[in-house]
Amino acid sequence: MSRVLLVDDDIELAAMLREYLEQEGFEAVAVHDGESGVREALSGRYAIAVLDVMMPRLNGVEALRQIRAGSRLPVLMLTARGDDIDRIIGLELGADDYVPKPCSPRELVARLRAILRRVAGPAEASTSAEPLVVGPLSMWPERRSASWRQQPLDLTSTEFSILGVLARQAGRVVSKSEISELALGRPLARFDRSIDVHVSSIRQKLGARPDGSSWIQTIRGQGYQLVKA
């Protein structure tokens, strides 16, 4: 049973979501301010956190910043519908995904399960310890770890999944729709910029090639391509 941390100052909404999650087989705990959310998230007792952006005492963006400073716990952000700035900032700080409010409990559960599947990795990966190697990149899907130029590469669970999709098809252009399906486990929504933000973060972590170009190239109108060498 996966334990979910709900961090939302809307007590009624949190209670409704907690009840729905428990009906779906999760164990859920709710707290109602950002400071409590950070403390609980860093406790090591949860599989994933759901974090609202608008909260008293410590907002969700700052709470996420503090969580990421000390933990790789998967985080799903709840953002105001149509508020792209909060979504982009959350993703840039390491949120794994977001759901706009008001949200459907069914959609929330689907997103949570998709993230948890990504964190767990494919079942067949545990049978092989062989890394996926593309140029200076090495990835070990069974333990969700990666190295770049033989140094540990610090990725969020979503970044790991996206980079894994690109690495398995290195040298080939992969559309954003395909990345969303394979890495996020959901169809790409219209105007959804989450893939772009995650790819931008990965690029920063990889740095530039010797000629100054990016290891992940944007093919306008088509998608992204990881350069083989």
Summary of the structure (lengths in Angstrom):
residues: 229
radius of gyration: 17.6
end to end distance: 42.1
largest distance: 54.9
contacts: 722
relative contact order: 0.10
helix: 43%
strand: 22%
